[in-house]
Amino acid sequence: MSNLDTKHLVEGDNVTIKLVNESPSKRVVILSSGAMAADREGKQKFGLLVEIDGKQKLYRPNKTTLKAMQDKYDFESAAWVGKGLSLAVGQVQGKEAIIGTPV
């Protein structure tokens, strides 16, 4: 029998504060132009498929990050595919949040 690393089996599908804090690179590469989808509360949120440390995850950028992405990469999200973001955990409107900075 071979040894199987099962850590990924209990990880979520989203980029989380915990994932960013534990990430050795703290960088993502955008893999999709994104789409609108309902969150747990049923609100429509924008999300992108990204790769972080060799794992594909869903990233829902906050307004601060979206504005920075639009300023650097344009308003059309299709132009963002292949681009990168450096991620950090910081405060946005008094809450802990993931902040992405275009690279």
N, C-alpha and C positions, 0 to 999 in steps of 0.2 A: 504494500500500500504506500502511496505517496503522501507526503505531508502537504496539507492545503491551508493556506493562510485565509482564515474566515473573517478577518476584521471588516472587509468591505461588505459583508452580508448584513451587518447591523448599522452601517453608516446610512445616513439619509441621502436623498438625491440633491439636496440644495447646498450651496455655499453658505456656511454658518459662521458665526463669530468664533465658535470653538475651532472649526476647521481652519480659519484664517490664523488664529492664534497659534495653532500647532503646525502650520505650513512652514516648511523650510524655505520655500521661495517667495511666498506671499504674492505670487503673480499668476494671472490668468491670461489665457489666449481665447479670444472670442471665436466660437465655432459656428454660430448661426446668426441670422439677422434678427432673431427673436420673434416672440408672439405674445399676444395677450391671453391670459388664462386666469381662472378664478383661484383665489387663495383659500385658506381654511374658512374664512368668514364669508366667502362668496364674492368678495370684491375682485374686480378685474385688475390684474397687475401685469406689468411688462416683465418678461423674463428672457434670458439668453442662455443658450447652451455654451458652456465654457469648459476649458481644460485647466485643472490646477494640479500640479504635481503628478501628472500622468493619469488623473481621474477626470471623467466627464461629470459635470454637475450643472444644475440649474442655478443661475445667478440672477437675482432680482435687484437691479441697481436702484438706489434711492434717488430722489430728485437732485441732490447735490452732485452725485456721480453722473447722472444723466446729463446735466448741464455741462459738466467738464468734458464728457464724451462728445456732445454736440459741438462744443467750442473747438475741440481738437480734430474730430473726425467727420464732421458734417451732421446734418439732421437725418439723413437716410441711413437706417441701421444696416442695410446691406453693405454699405461701405466700411462697416466696422469689422467684418469677418476677417480673421487673421491678425487683427490688432491686439495689443496687450494692455492690461491694466495692472498696476501695482496696488495691492490691497493693504489696508490698515484698519484697525479698530479704533474708533474715536467717538466723540459725542456729537450728535445731531439733534437739535431741539431738546436737549437735556436727556436723551436716551443713548445708550450704547448702540453703535451702528457700524456697519462695514462701509468704509469710504474707499472708492476706487479712483485712482489717478492715472489718466492715460499716459502710456510710455511711448 
